[in-house]
Amino acid sequence: MDNHSAAASTAPFASAASPGTLPLPVLATPGLPGTLPALAQETLLAALGGDAPIAPGDVAERALFDELYLLAPVGCFLLGPDGSIERANLVGADLLDIDRAQPGRARLRSFVAARFLPDFDLFLAAARRSTAPVHCALQLQRGRGDRGLPVTLHGCLVQGALRVTVEPAEGRLPALEKSEERFRRIVQTAREGIWEFDDAAHTTFVNPRMAEMLGYDIDEMPGLSLVSFMDGEGRALLERNVARGQQGMPGRREFKLVRKDGAALWVHLAVNPLHDEDGAYLGALALVSDITEQRTAHRESADLAWQQANFDVLTGLPNRNLFQERLRHEMKKAQRGRAFLALLFIDLDRFKQVNDRYGHQQGDALLVQVAQRLGACMRATDTLARIGGDEFVAILPELGHVGDAERVARDVIAVLQRPFELAGGNQGHISGSVGIALYPSDAADAEELLRNADQAMYAAKNGGRNRFTYFTEDMQAAAQGRLQLADELRRAAAEHEFTLHYQPIVHLQTGAIERAEALLRWHHPQRGVLNPADFIAGAESTGLLLEIGDRAFRQAADQVLAWQAALGRPFQVSINVSSAQLRDESHGWLRYVESLHLPPKSLVADVPEDLLAEPAAHVLERLRRLHSLGVQVALDDFGTGHSALAQLQQFDIDYLKIDSSFVAGLEAAGAAGADGSDLAMCEAIIVLAHKLGLEVVAEGVETPAQLALLRQAGCDYAQGYVFARPVPADQLLALAREGGEGTLLGAGRTLLSAGPAATPPVPG
């Protein structure tokens, strides 16, 4: 038998039972019948955290300092590189009167009497170089006026940390008596609980703090078994720790106990085995710290972190992270059960207009209502999530047939059509576009299913919005085309493949070409010249629209300056400006225009009618900036939006541009049986504009009949194929010279450029 273990009186320095230790009785606690395997008490001790002493080379020396030295009857310290006290046991903290919880604030050298400082410094230097104990006799003082305490220091390097033991230098018997007296005082007043067990894991001793923690009187606890203080959860933790120890895995030292009143007590246990001088196991001594508050706070923090990581803060719905987890789970269930599920991708139509008009706070309130309405359309087994600003998805598992998904989609569209009540008596009007993808028929994995539902949603938007669409293979091909277009757009922007063509705008009373509209064209290396309708949506989705618009505006500004010099008279160019361009000044197109010092009214910014739906102060600020630079403003595609008369006066608009859809119906207005609504609309717009002091430009005029009706109605300007297609800058200059004296209004005369065919003007 190995007899190197210390006696019970120096138990904190004792090692775990040696291989020769006799087996101990199996736990047999009434409260835990058959739940624990037959274990030696050393195994139970290991499960509670009473690991064997640290072998040389074990990096856990620091972590287990308390378990090895905390209850030693002499002062034990671990010192840092600067001599600060990183760890102290109970006797050491009492000896120096320091806070054991924060010992690093003190340096051992500061407690050495001044005349012994040179000796201490030599001792410290030698101990740092030695793995065998180095000794030094000196005197410690707690402070000025303290008579000092003669001690012997024993120090050596253990796994990179300097361990110092402080032993009083007086005779061993008086020292032992004082040490035992100090130890009793420390045990009785310690902030930690001290709990002693016998070899059957029954309580043999507790200090007042331990009894207080468990809610017992101190004389009630002797004889009670350790596991009698554990409920099912605590015992399960103990069993798992036993299993981890048997597998050679590191165990945990946090356990759940039950107080006398039934409340949970979470504790940290640092356990040391007790052996007699022959090495026989006597029991264990545990240092117990109450960590209930810290654990509760940690659990609440963890719960909050999980909530924030998995749920949308605004609506309370699952976010993208939790949605993806649930989608994968439901797809696995569907695969096992040979069932199918549907994924609905829901995007809100016109939400941006509500957000811009009423502000983000009102927009958020609308999103909360949207979440509530959508939730009412779902079953208890469905998952509704918010994965973007105005994007929602719904997982519909275990469907009987496809019609079930269609019913939900119809319900979603119906509830989103109803007005949303906002603060201040306002109402928000939106709708929803829904894409439906089915598993397993439409996709093999979660990412593909979401992507296909997204594509189906975009098909619903392109089909007119406020509807649902199923995913098809054609959509997949279209999506691949969009990806290719995005790559080509980035290359085109880098290689300056975008240019401007110009369509003349003719004064209908004089026939003179006094102005032109700049229209964007893409000179594609394989597909030829492309109109905005072929690429604007792709440019917007890739974030390139602002960059392209900035270059186009600069090019138009340079061109009008060149034309004015060549013609020797005023000339004006209008160019489309998006709401995003007006909001974003980072590209500096306005500053560039300012630097050119153009004559007033050289440029006209064609702005969308939806701009007027944004908050008035923002719109006014942007339009004032344009006017301050001499840039006029035209309201493009007038009649297709929701602008009011008061807004036309308030925002200081210079021109109204009649949308080509109204002009297209003019020719049929004179036919028999025609209702003449388009002509009436054009006449009303012209009269309205003139009453407000505005001029009118008709877009998309293609025939002499349309032109005649517009002249008769008093329209000021017109543009369209009846005069010319959009042409490069040099051809427009020739047209301007030819049409400068009003030669373009000959009956039925049409000037067509030799350039490529083009569709009617498209914003961009």
N, C-alpha and C positions, 0 to 999 in steps of 0.2 A: 504493500500500500504506500502511496505517495504521501509523505508527511511534511511537505514543504508549506502547506497551507497554514495561515495564521490562525490563532485561537479566536474564540467568539468575541473576546474583548476588543480585538482589532479587526472586527468583521468587515469594515469597509475596504480593507486591503485584501480580503480573501479572494481566492480564485473560485471558479465554478468547480463542481465536483470532478475529481479526477476519474479516469477510467475505472479505478478500483472501487469507487464508491458503491456502497450496497444499495440495491433497489429499494424504493420507498413505497408505502401503501398507495393503492389506486384511489383517486378521488371518489368518494361515495357520499354525495351531498343530497339530502332529500329533495332539494329544489331542482336538481339536475339529473334525474334518473336516466341512465343510458345515453346521455348526450355527449359525454366526453369519452374518448378511447382510454384504454388502460395506459396510464402515463406515470412515469417516475416524476417525483416532485421537481427534479432538476428540469424536466421538460416543461412543466407548467411554469417554472421560474423563467425559463427562456422565452416562453410565450408572452410573459408579462414584461419582458424587456431586460431581464437580468442576464445579459450576455457574459461570456467568459472574459477574463481580463484581456487586454489588448496585447497581442503578440508583437514583437518588434517588427516594424515595417507596416503595421496596420494603420491606415490613414484615419481611423476613427478615434484616435487618442483624445483629441479635443472634445469630440461629441460625447464621449463617455466619461469625461472627467468627474462629473457629479456622481455618477454611479460608482466610481471607484474610490473617491476621496471625500465625498461630501460629509460623511459622518465620522471621519477620522478624528481621534482625540488630539491631534496636533494640527497646526496651521499648514495648509497646502495651497500653493498658488501656481498658476501658469502665467508667465510673463511674456509680453510681446517684444518685438525687436527694439523698441525704445525704452524698455523697462517698465511699461505700464502694466497694471494688473488686469489680465484678460479674464481670469477665472479665479474664484476663491471658494474654499469650502466654508462650512459654518463656523468652525473654530477660528479659521484665519480671518474671516470678516469681523468676528467679535473681537479678536485680538487687536486689530487695527481700527476698529470702529468705522468700517466702511459699508456702503450699500452693496450687498452681494449681487443685486440685480444689475447694477451698473458699476462694476469694479474698475472699468477702463478709465475712469476719471482720475484715478490715483496711481502714483508710481511708488514702488516699494522703496526706492532710494529716499523718498521724502520722509520716510519714517525712521531712517537710520540716524543715530546721534552724530552730530557734526564731526566729532573727533574720530569716528570710525568710517567716515566716507571713503578715504583712500583704500582701506581694507575691503570695503564693500565693492568698490569699482574693480579691484583686482580679482575678487571672488567671482563677480559677474562675468568678467572677461574669460576667466578660466573655465567657468561652468558652461559657457556657450561653446567651448571647444571640446568638451568632454562628455562622453556617454556614461562615464562612471561618476558616482557622487563626489563633489568637491565640497569641502567643509570650511566654515568661517565662523568664529566667535565674535560677537559684537553686541551692541545695545540698541534696542528699538525704542522710540518715543512716539506717543500719539500726538504730542503738540508741545508748545512752550510750557515750561513749568513741570512737565511730567518727569518723574524721577527716572524713568527708563526701565526697561526690562532686559536683563541679560539673556541672550538666546544663542543657539547654534543654528546656522543656516546650512542646509544640505541641498546642493543644486547640481543638476546635470541636464543635458540636452536629450529630449525624448521626441523623436519624430518632428524635428524642426521647431519645437516649442521648449522654452526653458522652464523646467519644473523646479520649484523651490519649496522645501519643507522647513518650517520654523519650529524648533524644539526648545523649550525653556532650558536654561543652562544650570538651574539649581539641581539639587539631588533628585534622584529618580523617584523616591517615595513621595517627597513633598510635591514634585512635579506631577506625579500621577494623581495624588489627592486633589491638587488644584485642577488638573485636567478633567477629572471625573466630576468635580463640583461645577466647573464651567460647562461640561457636557450636559449635566442634568438641567442647568439653567437654560441652555440653548434649546434642548429638546422640549422643555415646557413652554418656552416663549417663541419657538420657531414659527415663521409664517407658513411653512410647508407642513403637511401632515406627515407623521412618522408612524409606520405601521409594521409590526413584527408578527410573523407567522411561525408556527411550529412546523415539524416535518410533515404534518397532515394538512397543511394550509389552513389551520384554524388560528384565530387571532390570539396572541399572547400578550401584546402590549400596543397601545396607541397613545399618542400625546394629545393634549387638549384640542389642538387644531384639527387633528384627524377626526376626532369624535364630533367636533363642531361641524365639519364639512359634511359628515354623514347624518347629522341631526340626532345623534345618540348622546346619552350621558356616558361619561368615560368608563363607568363601571358596568355598563350594559354590554360592551363589545367583546371582552375576553370570552373565548370559546366559540364565537361565531365564525363560520367558514367564509372564505373569500367569495366563493360563488354564490353564497346566500345574499350577497349584495348586488347580484347581477340579474337583470331580466333576460328575456329571450334574445333581445338585440345584443346585450352585453356578452351573453354566453356565445352567441354566434361569432362575435368579434374574437373572442378567446379561442374558439375552435379554429377559425381561419388562421389565427396567428400560430397556433400549434402546428397546423398543416404547413404553413410557410417555413417554420423552423425545421420541420422534418425534411423539407425539400431543399434545405440549404439557402433559403431566400431570407433577406433581411426582414425582421419583424417590425411591427409598429408598437409604439409605447403609449398610445392614446386609447383609453378604454372607457366604457360607459358603466357607471355604478348607479344604484338606486338608493336614494336617501330613505330615512325612516318614514317620512311623510309621502313617499312615492314619487317625489320629483327626481328628474334625471340629474346626475352629477357626472360630468365628463372630466376625466383626470388624466394627467401624465404620470406614469409610474416609472421610477428608476429603482430597480431591485438589485440587492446584493445578497448572495447566498451566505449562510452562516455555517461554519464547520467547527468541529471540536479539534483538539490538538492532534488527534489521530486521523483527521480528514473526513470523519463521518459527518453526514449532512444533518444539521440541526434545524434548519428552517431558513427564513429569509427576512431581511430588513428592507423596507421600501420607503422611499421618499415620494410623497404624493403631492402634486400641484393641481389646484382647481383651475381648469381651463374652460369651464362652461361658458363664461361670457365671451371669451375669444372665439370659441367654436361656434356659438350662436351668431356672433357678428360675421364670422367667416362664411357661415352657411347663408346668412342673409345676403352678404356681398356676392357669394357665388350664385345665389338664386337671381339676384338683380342682374349680374353679368350674363347669365343664361337667358334671362328675359330680354335683355337688350340685344343679345346676339341673334335671337330667333324670332322676335316680334317687332312689328312696325310700331314706332312710338306714337304716331298720330292716330291710327285707326285701331290699334290693338290686334290687327290681323297677323297671321304668320308672315314673315318676310321671305326674301328669296332663299336664304339659308335653310330655314325650316321647310319651306315649300319643296326644295329639291330633295331634302331627306325624305319627306312624306311621299313624294312622287315616286322615288326609287322603291320605297317600301310597298306602295300600292301596285306598282308594276310587277314586283316579285310575287305578290299575292295573286294577281291576275294570271300570271304565268303558271303558278302552281294549280290554280283552280280552273284553268282553261277558260277564263272569263275575259271580258274586255272592259276597258275604261275609256273615258273621254277627257280630254284636256281642253278647256275653254280659255282662250286668250282674249281679254276684254280691254279695249282701249277707249277712253272717253273722247268723244268728238267735241270740238270747240271749247275744251276746258281752258286752254290758254287765253282765249278771249275773256272768259270770266275772271281769270286770275289777273290779267292786265287791267281790266276795267274796274274791278272792285278791290284789288289788292290781295296779297298772299294770305292774309288772315282769313278773309272771306273764302278764298280758294280752299284753304285747309278745312274750314267748316263744311264746305260742299263735299270734300272728299270723305269726311266722317259720315255724312248722310249717305253718300254713295255706298260705303262699306256696309252700313246698316241695311240698305235696300237690297244689295246683292246677297247679303247673308240670309235675308228672308226668302230668297229664291232657292236656297240650298237645303239638302237633307242633312241630318245629323252626321252621316258618314262621309259627307263631302268635305273638302278642304278649300277654303277661299283664302287667297293670299294677295298681298300688295307687293309687287316686285319692282315698281318704278313710280315716278311722279304721278302719272294718271293711268298706270297699267296694273290690271288685276288679272289673276289666273284662278281657275277653279278646277280641282281634280274631282271627277265624278266616277268613283269606282263601282264595280259590280253592277253594271247596267244590264238590263234584260234585253234591250234592243236599242238601235241607233235613235229611234224616235224619242227616247228619254232625254238624250243630250239636246236634241232639237227643242224639246219643250222648255228646258232650262234656259237655252239661248233666247227663246222668244220671250220668256218671263223677264230676263235681264234687259232686253231691249225695251220692253214695255215700261219697266220701273224707272229706267233712266230718262225716258221721254217726259215724265212728269216734272213740272217746275220744282226747283229747290228753293226753299225759303231761306233768305240770308238776312243779316242784320240791316237795320234801317229801312225795313219794308221792301228791300230789293229781292229780286228773283233771279236765279241762275238757270239758264236753259242750255242743256247739253243733250247728247245722245250717246249711243254706244255702238262700236263696231266689234264684232265677235268672230274670232277664228276658232274652228273646231278641228282637232286632230285626234285620231283614234289609235289605241294600242290594243293589239299588236299590228294592225293592218297598215298603219302609216309610218311606223318608226320601230327601230330595234332597241333604242336606249332612251334614257330620260332627256339627254341633251337634244337629240334629234327630234323627239316628240315636241319639246318646247319650241324648237326652231320652226318646225312645220306648222304648229298652231299660230306662231307669230306671222308666218307667211300668209296663212289663211286670213288672219286679221287684216293684213295690209290689202289683201284682195277685196275684203269687204269695204275697206275705206275707199279704195280706188273705184269700187262699184257704186259709190254714192253715199256711203256711210249709213249709219242707223240700220244695220242689217247683219246677218251672220253668213259665213261662208265655210264650207268644208275644205280641208286640204286636198289637193290633187297633185298628180305628177307634173302637170303643166306649171304649177306654182313653184315646184322645185327647180325646174328649168329657168323660170323667171328670176328666182332668187340667185341662182348662179350667174345669170346675166347681170344682175345688180352688183354683185361682187366684182365682176370683171369691169363693169362701168366705173365703179369706185376707183379701182386701180388705174384705169385709163385717165380718169379725171385728175388724179394726183400727178400723173406724168404730164398731162396736157397743161396743167397750171405751171409746172416747173419749166416746161419748154415753150411757154407763151403761145399756145395754139389758139387762144381765144382772141377774136377780133370783133370790131363793130361794123355792121352795115347800117345804112341810113335810109329811111323812107321819108319822102318829102311830105310836108304838111302844107296844104294849099289854102290861101285866103279865098273864100268862096265869093266874095264880092269883087275882088280885083283879079283873081287868078294867079297872083304872084306867089312864088315859093319863098316865104319869109323864115321858114323854120323847118326842122326835120326831127324825126325821132330816131335815137340810137338804139339799135336792136342787136343783141349779142349773137354771135355765131361761133361755132367750134369747127375749125378746119381739121377734121379727123384724118389721120394719114391713110386709113383704109376705107372709111365710109364716106369721105367727102365732107361737104359743108353741112353741119347739123344745126337745126333750130333749137331754141331754148326748151321747147316741149320735149325734146329727146334727152335732155340731160340736167335740167334745173333741179328736179326732185332728187336726183343722185348727188348733185353738188351740195344741196341743203343737208342731206343725210350724212354726208362725209365731212361736213364742217368747212367746205371750201367755198361756199357761196359768198361769204364776207370778203374773202381774198379776191375772188373773181369780180365781185361788184366794185371793190375798191379800184382795181385796175381799169375796169370799164369806165368808171366815172372820171378818172384822171385822163384817159384817152379821149373821152368826149370833150372834156374841158380844153385839152390841147387842140382838138380838131376845130372847135368853134372859133378859137382865136385865129387859127390859120385861115379859115373861110372868111372871117370878117376882113382880114387883110387882103385876101385875094379878090373878094367881091367889092370892096370899098364901100360897104354899107352894113347896117346892122343885120345880124343873123342870129338865130336862136336854135339851140339843140335841147330836146327833152330826153330824159333817160330815166328808166325805172329805178326806184330806190325802195328797197324793202324796209319793213318795220325794224328788222334786225340791224340793218345798216344804220338807221337813224339812232338806234339805241347804242350801237357800238362805234366809238370814235377812236379805237386803238389803231386802226389802219391809217388814220390821218387824211382821208380824202377831202374833208372840208378844209383842213389847214392847207392842203395843196391848192385847192381852188382859191383860197384867200391869197396865196402867194402869187397867183397869176395876175391879180388886179384886173380881172375881166370887167368890161362895161356892164352896168346893171342890165338885168333881163337877158343875159347871154345864155343862161341855163334855166331849164325847168325840171324840177324833180317830180316825176310821176309817182305819187304815193298811193298805196292801196286804201280802199274805202274802209277796211277793217281797222286801220290806224285810228280812226275817230272813235272807236269803241274803247280805247285805252283811257286811263285817267286823264282828265282834261289838262291838269297842270303839266304832266309829262309831254303831252302832244304840243301844247303851246310853247314850251321851252324849246323843243326841237324845231318847230316851224319858225319861231322867231330867229333861231340861229341861221336858218336858211335865208330868210328875208334880210338879215343883217349883212349877208354876203352878196346881196343882189340876186339871189336865186329865187325864181318864182316857183309856185307849187300848183300842180294839177292833181285833181282827184281822179284816179284811173278807174276804168270800168264802172262808172257811176250808174246806179240803178240796180246793181246786183247785190249790194250789201244792205246795211241797216242804218245808214247815217240819217240824221234828222236835219230839218231846216235850221234849227237853232245852232247846230254844230257847224254848218257851212258859214254862218255869220261869225261865230265865235273864233274859228280857227283861221280866218283870213286866207281862204283859198283863192287862187287866181283863175283857174280854169276847171271846167268839168269836162271829162272825156266820156262821151256816150259809148257804152259797151257795144261791141260788134254784134252781139246777139239781138239787140233791138234793131240795129241797122239792117241786118239780114232779112228781117220781116217786112221792111218797108215796101219792097217791090210788089208783094202780094196784097198790100193794103188797098190798092186801087182796084183789085180784081173783084168780080161779082161775088157776092156772098161773104167777102172777107170782113172780119170784125174790126179791123183797123186799130187794134189795141197797140201794136208796136209804133205806128205813126203817132197815135195819141200820146204815147209815152215819150217819144222823142220831142214832140211839140211842147209837152208839159215841162220837160227838162230844160229846153231852150228858153221858154218864157220865164221859168223859175230862175235860171242862171242870170238872165238879163235884168230881172227885177233886183237881184242881189249884187249887180255890178260885175258879174263874172262873164267870161267868154267861154264858148263851147267848141269842143273839137269832137267830130264824129270819127270813130275808128272802123276799119274794115269795110269801107265803101268800095264796092266791086262793079257796080253797073251805073250807066247814065241815069236810069230811072231813079235809083236810090239817091244819086247826086242831085237830081232835079227836085225831089221831094224835100231834101235837107235844105237846099237853097231857098225853096219856097217857105219853109218853116222858120227861116232866119238864122240858120246855123252859121257860125263864124268861120270855122276851119274844118277841113276834112282830110283824111289820109286813107289810102287803100289802093287796090290793084287798078281801080279806074284811072289812077294817075301813074303809078309806078310801083314795082316791087321794091323791097329793100335792096340797096345796091352798095358797093364799096364807096369809099369817100371820094375818089376822083370822079366817079360817074355822077354822084350826087352834086358835085360842084358844077358839072356840065348842065345838069337839069336845072339847078338854081339859076344859072346864067340864062338858060333858054326860057325858063318860066318866070324870070324876073319881071317881064312886062305883061304878065297875065295871059300867056299863050296856051295854058293848059286847060282852059275851060271851053275849047271848041266842042261842038256838039258830039258827044260820044267818043271823043278822042282819048286814047289810052296810050301812055308811054310805058313800054315794057322793057326792062333791061335784058341784056343778053346773059345775065348771070343765071345761077342755078335756080330752079323752082323753089318757092318758099310758101309756107302756109301763112295765113293771116297773122298779123303781129301778135306775139305772145310776150307777156311781161318777162323781162329778164335782160 
